[in-house]
């Protein structure tokens, strides 16, 4: 590698010595696998929390008889729905 910093070189040296101690017949995900899995779990948790917050803001009003097609509702006097704004 052309411009490798001293810390990267030191890290590669330590990783290379650790790699010699690993049994060639046994492969495990190790710490890096755990960190990736934990980061993905944290991201999913954050997305679900955000989705829950946004779903709480939704104001859904169902018509009294369950059908709004062809009938007039309080929101739209002509029975037609207006396009969404925003």
Long-range contacts (C-beta under 8 A, 24 or more apart in sequence): none
